[in-house]
């Protein structure tokens, strides 16, 4: 009984201490970020108070990168994840290692709407298969809209508000797809599970990005608890044999 109590105490201490250790080490990072483009090309946008310039001429694109967790390990054995900009007030860092803090979409205004759009990125297909060559741009325009003009009532308009797509500056199919995503969002939004499958990387000096990570990776404290649980079961079995 004493041995079991010791195991439980160790597990409790681990749960309390490990999050503090992870936060102190600051090992979370975006590694080797690259640009990914389709036929969407560029777009001219307006964003009130943007220090980078207004209007701003930017690529409609996505990113791919490896992500490093608070333990200093690459997530999912070094998998390359796809991400999209949620911050037009800073330039992106391409390449290298960028120290970041990872937060859940629900912690960022418009984050869950952006995650839902990514979760349902294929919803236009097959009825509008012709949009497949413009998917990255359509996603990015829609994500910029929901993260800059967030509306609980889904009152989104690509051509009005704090964020605006300037007329005739984007490829038609890209704009059509972005409008489709926003319409689908208003009709079918459901945040269930999105915080488990998406992360937003934040850095005070570089662009923030939402990443599609898939199934959640257990926290270090959870892994330790599982390990201790297995060890405890093994010890009990050995005691019974004795």
C-alpha positions in Angstrom: 0.0 0.0 0.0 2.9 2.3 0.8 4.4 1.7 -2.6 1.2 2.6 -4.4 0.9 5.8 -2.3 4.4 6.7 -3.4 3.6 6.2 -7.0 0.5 8.4 -6.7 2.4 11.2 -5.0 5.1 11.1 -7.7 2.4 11.3 -10.4 0.7 14.3 -8.7 4.0 16.2 -8.4 4.7 15.5 -12.0 1.4 16.9 -13.1 2.0 20.1 -11.1 5.7 20.6 -12.0 6.0 19.5 -15.7 3.9 22.3 -17.1 6.0 24.9 -15.2 9.2 23.3 -16.5 7.9 23.3 -20.1 6.9 26.9 -19.8 10.3 27.9 -18.4 12.3 26.1 -21.1 10.6 27.9 -23.9 11.4 25.1 -26.4 8.3 25.4 -28.6 9.3 26.5 -32.1 8.4 26.6 -35.8 11.3 24.9 -37.8 12.2 25.5 -41.4 9.0 27.2 -42.6 8.5 27.2 -46.3 6.0 28.9 -48.6 3.5 26.8 -50.6 1.5 28.3 -53.5 -1.2 27.4 -56.0 -2.8 29.3 -58.8 -4.2 31.9 -56.5 -1.2 34.3 -57.1 -1.3 37.6 -55.3 -4.0 39.9 -53.9 -4.1 43.5 -52.8 -5.7 44.0 -49.4 -6.5 46.8 -47.0 -6.1 46.5 -43.3 -6.7 49.4 -41.0 -3.7 50.5 -39.0 -1.3 48.0 -40.6 2.3 49.1 -40.0 3.5 47.1 -43.0 1.5 49.4 -45.4 -2.1 49.9 -46.5 -2.9 48.7 -49.1 -0.7 45.7 -49.0 0.1 43.5 -52.0 0.7 39.9 -50.7 0.8 36.3 -51.9 -2.3 34.1 -51.3 -0.3 31.1 -50.0 0.1 28.6 -47.2 3.1 27.5 -45.2 4.7 24.2 -44.3 7.0 23.6 -41.4 8.0 21.2 -38.6 6.8 22.0 -35.1 8.8 21.6 -31.9 7.0 20.9 -28.7 7.7 22.2 -25.1 9.9 19.1 -24.6 12.2 20.1 -27.4 11.1 17.3 -29.7 9.7 17.6 -33.2 6.0 16.7 -33.2 4.8 13.5 -34.9 8.4 12.4 -35.6 9.3 15.4 -37.6 6.1 15.6 -39.8 5.7 18.7 -41.9 2.5 20.5 -41.1 0.6 23.0 -43.2 -0.4 26.4 -41.8 -1.9 29.7 -42.7 -1.3 33.3 -41.6 -3.6 34.7 -39.0 -1.5 37.9 -38.5 -1.1 40.5 -41.2 0.7 43.0 -38.9 4.1 41.1 -39.1 6.1 39.5 -41.9 6.6 35.8 -41.8 10.0 34.2 -40.9 10.9 31.8 -43.7 13.4 29.2 -42.8 15.4 28.8 -39.6 14.0 28.2 -36.1 11.5 30.6 -34.7 10.7 30.4 -31.0 7.0 30.6 -30.4 4.2 29.9 -27.9 1.6 27.5 -29.1 -2.0 28.3 -28.1 -5.4 26.7 -28.9 -7.6 28.3 -31.5 -10.2 29.2 -28.8 -7.6 31.4 -27.2 -7.4 33.7 -30.2 -10.3 35.8 -31.6 -11.6 34.1 -34.7 -9.3 31.1 -34.1 -12.1 28.6 -33.9 -13.7 29.9 -37.1 -10.3 29.6 -38.9 -9.9 26.1 -37.6 -13.4 25.1 -38.7 -12.6 26.4 -42.2 -9.5 24.4 -42.4 -11.3 21.3 -41.0 -13.8 21.6 -43.9 -11.4 22.7 -46.6 -12.6 19.9 -49.0 -16.3 20.8 -48.6 -16.5 22.4 -52.1 -15.6 19.2 -53.8 -17.0 17.5 -56.0 -19.6 20.2 -56.9 -16.9 22.8 -57.5 -13.9 20.7 -58.4 -12.6 23.5 -60.6 -11.7 25.4 -57.4 -9.1 22.8 -56.4 -6.2 24.7 -58.0 -7.2 27.7 -55.9 -7.7 26.1 -52.5 -4.8 27.6 -50.7 -5.7 31.1 -51.7 -9.4 30.6 -50.9 -8.5 29.3 -47.4 -6.1 32.2 -46.7 -8.6 34.9 -47.7 -11.3 33.3 -45.6 -9.0 32.9 -42.6 -7.8 36.5 -42.9 -11.5 37.6 -42.9 -12.5 35.7 -39.7 -9.4 36.6 -37.7 -9.4 40.3 -38.6 -13.2 40.9 -38.7 -14.3 38.3 -36.2 -18.1 38.1 -35.8 -20.0 35.8 -33.4 -23.0 36.1 -35.8 -20.9 35.2 -38.9 -21.5 38.7 -40.4 -18.5 38.4 -42.8 -17.8 40.4 -45.9 -14.6 40.1 -47.9 -15.0 43.6 -49.3 -15.9 45.6 -46.1 -14.6 46.0 -42.6 -11.2 46.2 -41.0 -9.9 43.7 -43.5 -10.9 44.2 -47.1 -10.0 42.5 -50.4 -9.6 45.3 -52.9 -11.8 44.9 -56.0 -10.4 43.0 -58.9 -7.1 42.2 -57.3 -7.6 38.5 -56.6 -8.2 35.6 -59.0 -11.9 35.1 -59.4 -11.9 31.5 -58.4 -10.0 32.3 -55.2 -12.5 34.9 -54.1 -15.4 32.6 -55.0 -13.9 29.8 -52.9 -13.3 32.1 -49.9 -16.9 33.4 -50.1 -18.0 29.7 -50.2 -16.1 28.9 -47.0 -17.5 31.9 -45.2 -21.1 30.9 -46.2 -20.5 27.3 -45.1 -19.1 28.5 -41.8 -22.3 30.5 -41.1 -24.4 27.5 -41.8 -22.6 24.6 -40.2 -20.1 25.9 -37.6 -19.4 23.4 -34.8 -16.3 23.9 -32.6 -16.2 20.4 -31.2 -12.7 18.9 -31.2 -11.0 21.8 -33.0 -8.8 22.7 -30.1 -7.4 19.2 -30.2 -6.5 19.3 -33.8 -5.1 22.8 -34.4 -2.5 25.0 -32.9 -1.7 28.7 -33.4 2.0 29.7 -33.1 2.6 33.2 -31.7 5.7 35.4 -31.7 5.7 39.1 -30.8 7.9 40.0 -33.8 6.9 37.6 -36.5 3.7 36.4 -38.2 1.3 34.2 -36.2 0.2 31.0 -38.0 -2.6 28.4 -37.5 -1.4 24.8 -38.0 -3.3 21.8 -38.8 -1.8 19.1 -36.5 -4.4 16.4 -36.5 -4.9 14.1 -33.5 -3.4 15.6 -30.3 0.0 14.4 -29.0 -0.2 13.5 -25.2 1.4 16.1 -22.9 4.6 15.1 -21.2 2.8 14.9 -17.8 0.2 12.6 -19.4 2.9 10.4 -20.8 4.5 10.2 -17.3 1.2 9.3 -15.7 0.7 6.6 -18.2 4.1 5.2 -17.6 3.7 5.3 -13.8 0.3 3.6 -14.2 1.9 0.8 -16.2 4.7 0.5 -13.7 2.2 0.3 -10.9 0.2 -2.4 -12.6 3.3 -4.4 -13.2 4.4 -4.1 -9.6 0.9 -5.3 -8.4 1.1 -8.3 -10.7 4.6 -9.2 -9.4 3.3 -8.9 -5.8 0.5 -11.3 -6.6 2.8 -13.8 -8.1 5.0 -13.6 -4.9 
